[in-house]
Each structure stands twice: as structure tokens, then as C-alpha cells.
Amino acid sequence: MSRQSIPSRIHSGANQFWGLCFGIFGFISFLGFFYAAILSKLLPPSENQILSAIQKDRYYCLLVPLTLPVLVVAVYLHWLSMKLFKHA
């Protein structure tokens, strides 16, 4: 396959920009969840109402452990459906 057959839009700067934006957004979301689920429980009580509410919340601490079994089933079903499609 020659290099000229690849569309020029794949190498455009706009795609790199949006990829970087999505990567940064994902990283910031991960940091926010990490703070809410783990780090806030290890810090001393806060005077700020929002931070205090995050520290007292137990939803996000239980969200990941309860999501893992569902994720395993979803990954298995995805793998199974791809195998059935591939060999059909």
C-alpha cells in the first residue's frame, strides 16, 4: 500500500488536536474520580461543604468494585460475539 493512498485527513492537525483534548479530558476525569473514591477518604475533614460531602459519600467507593463483574461479563460477551461473527 503506497503512502499516497492514505487519506490526508488522517494526518491532519485537527485530528491530533481533538485526540489530545479527549486524552486530557479522560485524564482529568480519572483524577476527579480517584480523588472522590480514594484520596478524599484519606484526608482530614474539610470545612468546605462540597469537599465534606465528597468525603462522606460512599457511592463512588462501591461503584468500581460493583462494576468489575459487569465489565468482565461484557468483555466476555464481546469476545464471544466476535468469535461467532468471525467463524460464521
C-alpha positions in Angstrom: 0.0 0.0 0.0 1.5 3.3 -1.0 1.6 6.3 1.2 -0.4 8.3 -1.3 -3.5 6.0 -0.9 -3.9 7.0 2.8 -6.3 9.9 3.0 -4.7 13.2 4.0 -7.4 13.8 6.7 -5.8 11.1 8.9 -2.7 13.1 9.3 -4.4 16.5 9.8 -3.7 18.7 12.8 -7.3 18.9 13.8 -7.5 15.1 14.5 -4.4 15.4 16.7 -5.9 18.3 18.5 -9.1 16.5 19.2 -7.2 13.4 20.3 -5.2 15.5 22.7 -8.4 17.1 24.0 -10.0 13.7 24.6 -6.9 12.4 26.3 -6.7 15.4 28.6 -10.4 15.2 29.4 -10.1 11.5 30.3 -7.0 12.1 32.5 -8.8 14.9 34.4 -11.9 12.7 34.8 -9.7 9.9 36.2 -8.1 12.3 38.6 -11.5 13.6 39.8 -12.8 10.0 40.3 -9.6 9.0 42.1 -10.0 11.9 44.4 -13.7 11.2 45.1 -13.2 7.4 45.5 -9.9 7.1 47.4 -8.0 10.2 48.2 -10.8 12.2 49.9 -11.3 9.4 52.4 -7.6 9.6 53.5 -7.6 13.4 54.0 -8.7 15.1 57.3 -12.2 16.5 57.4 -12.7 19.7 55.4 -14.6 22.9 56.3 -15.7 23.2 52.6 -19.3 21.9 52.2 -18.6 20.4 48.8 -15.4 18.6 49.8 -17.0 17.5 53.0 -19.9 16.0 51.0 -17.5 14.1 48.8 -15.6 12.8 51.8 -18.8 11.5 53.4 -20.2 9.9 50.2 -19.9 6.1 49.9 -21.3 5.7 46.4 -18.1 6.1 44.4 -16.2 3.8 46.8 -18.6 1.0 45.9 -19.0 1.9 42.2 -15.8 0.3 40.9 -16.0 -3.0 42.9 -19.6 -3.5 41.8 -18.8 -2.5 38.2 -16.0 -5.0 37.7 -18.2 -8.2 37.5 -20.4 -6.5 34.9 -17.3 -5.4 33.0 -15.9 -9.0 32.9 -19.3 -10.3 31.6 -19.4 -7.5 28.9 -15.8 -8.3 27.8 -16.6 -12.0 27.6 -19.8 -11.4 25.6 -17.9 -9.1 23.2 -15.2 -11.7 22.7 -17.8 -14.4 22.1 -19.8 -12.4 19.6 -16.6 -11.5 17.7 -15.6 -15.2 17.6 -19.1 -16.2 16.4 -19.1 -13.5 13.7 -15.6 -14.4 12.6 -16.3 -18.1 12.2 -19.8 -17.8 10.8 
